[in-house]
Amino acid sequence: MSPDVDVLVVGGGPVGLAAAIEARRAGLDVAVLEPRDAPVDKACGEGLMPGTLAAVRRLGVDPPGQDLRGISYRQDGCTADHLFASGWGRGVRRTALHGALHEAALAAGAAVVPCRVGSVSQDDDGVTAGGLRARWLLGCDGLHSRVRRAAGLEATPVRGGRRFGLRRHYRVAPWSPLVEVHWGPHVEAYVTPVAEDLVGVALLGPPGMDLDAGLATIPELAGRFAGAAPGGPVRGAGPLRVRTRARTAGRVRLVGDASGYVDALTGEGLRVGFAQARAAVVHLDDAGAYERAWRRVTRDYRVLTSGLVAAATSPLRRGVVPAAARLPRLYGGVVERLAR
C-alpha cells in the first residue's frame, strides 16, 4: 500500500507545526492531524527566551509581543535579577505564536487535516493514523500523547510529587521588562508581559491549587492584581512530569512534550521541542541517531530543571532565591545556559 504522504505529524501545536515546516524544507510531503481550529491556546508562561525566539525566527515567524530583557527571581523581599547577555527574548501570546506558525506551515506546503487520532498501526513499510498512511509518523501530541500510548513508549507514571500549571491574563500595563518568577510558600508564579495592556500569570504547584488563592500567598503580586480585570479564563495543564521508555518505535518518533517532560519551571519547553523537531526530521531513517540527538538537545533542560524542581519540592525551597542573590555569577550562568 503506497503512502499518502512522507510524514504524518500528529498534533498541530507549535512543535508539531515546527516539525511540519522542517519536513517541508527537507522536501517531504507532510500532513498535520489536528482536530482544533487555529489558533490554539494553552496554559503556558508565554515567555520566549532569546534562544527560543531565534528558533522561531528560523522557522520564518516573528510574532508580536513585548521585549523581555531578563529574569527576576523574587521571594519575601529578596530579589535576584539577571539581564540576558545573549539578546532579548519576547513575551508572546500563545494564540499569536500558534497562529503565526500555522500560517507558516500552510505557506510551506503542509496540509492540516482536522482529525483526532484514536489508533496507530505500522508495518515495515509505513504507519497509519487518522485514515492516512505515511512513511513516518511524528507524535507531537503533548503531555497526554495518544501516539505515545499506542506505540508502547509510555513509562510507568511518576508516583507522588505531581505538579500542575494554571494561567490567566490580566488587563494591566506591564511594569517590568523582566520575566518575574515569584516563589511563594507552595507555588511559583511566572509574570510575563505579552502586550502593552496585558500581563500573563502562570502558576506552578501541587494538585488542586487555586490561582487566586495561590496569588494571595504572594503579597507583591496580590497587590499588583487587586481589582485588575481578567483578560481571559483560567487555563490548566498537567500533570507536568512525563516519562518515556524510548522516543522511537519502528517508524514512530516522539517529539516535544510527548517525548518526555520534566517541568515548566525553567520555561524551556518550546526551545527544546523545536530542537527535537529539527532532529527528528534529520534522522527520520535512523532511530538510534534520533535517540542520541534527543538526549543531546534535552540534556541541559533535564539536568537543570530536575535539580531546580528537587529544590522547589524540598525544605531547600526557601533558600533558592537567597542563594541566587548571593551567587549572581552562578545564577546568571544558569540563566544564560537556558536562555541560549
N, C-alpha and C positions, 0 to 999 in steps of 0.2 A: 504494500500500500504506500503510495507516494505521499510525502508530507505536503501539507497546505502551506507551511512557512518553514523557514530555517529555525527560528527561535520563537518560542511561546513564553511570554512573560506573564506570570500570574501575580496580579496586584499592581494597580496603577497609581500608587503613591509616588512621592518624589524619587525614591530609589528605583522603583520599577520603571518609571519614565526615563531616569538616567540610564538604566540598563538598555532600554529600547533605543535611545539615542546612540549609545556606544555601539550597539549591534548594527544599526543602520550605517554608521560611519565605517564599520568593518565590511560593508557591502552585503549584509544579510537581510533577508526578508523577515519582518517582525510583526507579531500580533500581541497586543496587550489585553489581557482579560481583566476587566474591572467593572463591577456592577453599579458603582456610584457615579453620578454625574459630576463633572468637573465644574468648579474647583472643590476639592475635598478638604474639609477642616479636620483637625486632630488636636488633642491636648498635647502641647509641647511648649518648650521655652521660647521658641521663635528667634533665638539669637544665633546668627550665623557668624562663627568665629572667622578670623582672617583666612585660614586655610579652607574653610568651607565655602566662603564667598568666592575664593579663587576657583574652587572646583565647580561651583555653579556657573561662573562666567565661562569656564572652559566648555561647558555644555551649551553655550550660546545664549545664556539667560542672565539678565541683570535687573532683578525685581526691585521696586521702590521700597523705601523704608527709612530708618533712622540710623545714622552713623553710631557705631559702638567703638569706643576708644580703649576699653579695658574692662577689667573685672574688679569688683569691690566685695570682699568678704566682710560681713558685719555681724556682731554679736554683743549684746549688752554694753553698747558704747565703745567697744573695741573694733577698730577698722583696719583692714589690710587691703590696700589698693595696688593694682599693677596696670600700667598703661602698655598696650601692645607695642612691641618693638618691630613686629613683622607686618605692620599695616593695620588699617582699621577693619573691623567687622561691620555687620549691619543687622539691625533688628527688623525682621520682615514678617508680616502676617503670613501664617501658614497658607491661607487661601491664595494670597498673591503669589507665593512661591510655587504652589501646586499649579495654579492657572498658567503661569509662565512656562513651566516645564511641560505641561500638557500641550500647549501650543507648539513648543519647540519639537516635541516628539512627532506631532502630526506633520509639521513642516518638514521634518527629516524623512517622512515617508512611512512611519509606523502606523499600523491600523489599531484602533482602540475598539474593542468589542465589548458591549455591555453584557457581561456574563459572570455568574458566580460559579466557581469550580467546586464540584462536590467530590469528584474522584479523579485519580491519576493512574494511568496504566502505561506500561512501557515494555518494549522488547529490544532486541539487539539493534534494530534499525531506527526506532523512533519512540516518541512518547505522545500520549493522547490525553487531553483535558479540555473540558468545556466544548466538546464536539469538534475540536480541531486537533490535527496531528502535526507534529514538528520534529525536527531532528534533535532539538534540545529544549529543555524547559528550565526557566529560571524562576524559582519560588521567591517572590518579593512581597509576600502577603502578610508580613508583620508579625507581631508578638504571638498572635493566636493562629499561626500558619496552618492551613489545611494541607498544603503541599508537604510540609514537614512531617505531619502525621501520616499522610498517605504514602510517603516514601520510606517510612520506618526510621526516620532520623531523629525522632524526639527522644531525649534522655529523660530519666526519672526526674520529676519536678522537684525543685528545691523545697525542703521542709523548713518551716519556720522563717521568721525574719522577712516575710514578704513586704514589698514596698509598692506603693501606687502613686500616681500623679493626677493632679487636678489643675485646671487652668481657667482663668476668667480674665476678660479685658475690662479696663475702667476708663471712663471718659475724663481723663485728666491730662494736662500737659506734662511731658517728661521733665524731670528736674535734674537729670544727670545723663551724661553720655556714656556712662558705665553700666554694665550688667551688674546689678546688686544681688548678692546671694546672702540672704539673711538667715542665720542659724538660730531658730527658736529652740525651745526645750525639747520638742519632739519632731519638728518638721523643718525643712529648708524651703525658703521662698525665693524664687527667682523673679526679679523685676526687670523687664526688658522694654525699652521704648520702641514702639513699632510705627508710630505716626506722630504728627505734630500735636495731636489731641488724644492720643491713645497709648496706654501702657498695659502690657500683659503681665499677669502674675501667675506663675506656675508653682504649685506646692507639691513637694515630695515628702512622703511619710508612710505611716503604717496603715493597714486596712481600716476602713470605717472612718477615716478622718473627714472633717467638715472644713470647707475652705474658709468660711467666716470665722469659725472657732479657731482654726489654725492661725489666721492672721491676727486674731485677738491676743495670741500669746507673744506677738512681736510688737511691742508698743510703737516703735518707729513707723512701722507700716500701718498699724491700726489708725494712727493719727493721719497719715497721708491719705488714706482712702475713706475716712469718716465722711459720710454723706455723698461720696462720689457715685455717679450713675454708672451701673454696669454697661459695658459695651458689647454684651452678648451673654449667652448661657454659660454655666459651668460645664466643662467637658472633662472626662476622666480617661485614664489609661492604666493598664496593669493587669495582673502583677508584672513587674518590670523584669525580674530575673528569668531568663530563658536559657536552658542548656540543650546542646545537641550532641548526638553521638559522633556525627561527622557532618560535613557540609555537602557531600556528594553521594549519590546513589544511582548508578547506571548513567542515564542521560539527564538526570535531575541535578541542578545546582541550587543551593540555598544562598540567598543574598540579603543583606540588610538585617533588620531585626529578626527575620525568620531564621537566620543562621546562628543566632545566639545573641544574648543581650545581658549586660551586667546591670546597668542603672543609668538614669539620666543625669546623675549628679555632676558630671563634668561636661555635659552638653555636646557630646561627641558623636551622637547617633548618625547624623546626616553625613558628616565628613567621612566617617568610616564606611557608611553604606555606599557612598559614591565611589570610594576606592575599591570596594568589593565588586561593585557593578562593572567597573572597568576591567578588573582582574578576571572576573567570570567570563567575560566576552573574549578576552585574550586567550584564556585557557579552556575554551569550550571542549576541546578534544583531548584534554589531559587532566583527569580528575586529581591526580597527585600534585600536579603543578598548581591547580587552584587551591587545594588544601594548604599547600605551603605559602602561597600568596595571601590567603585569608589569614593565616596565623601571623604573617609579617605585618600586614596593614592594620591588624587589630591589636597588636602586642601592647603598645603604649596605652591604648584605651583600656584593655583588660587589666593590666597591672595597676595603673594609676587609679582607675575607678574602683577596682576591688579593694585597694588599700584605703581609699577615702571612705567608701561605704562601710568598711570594717570599723573605722574610727567613728563614723557617724552613728553607728548602732551599738557602741560600746561606752563604757564610762569615760573614754577619752574624748567624747563628743564636745564637751565644754572647753576643751583645750585646743581645738582645731584652729579657730580664728586667732587666739592669742599666740599660738605657735607661728602662724603665718605672719603676724605682725612683728614678732621677734626675729624671724628669719626671712627678711624680704627677698634676699637673693635666691634662696631655695624656693620660696613661694613663686617668685617671678619666673624662675626656670621651669617649674612645673606648668605654669600657665602658658608660657611660650611654647613648650613642647606640645601641649594640647592644641594651642591656637594655630600652630603651623601644620 
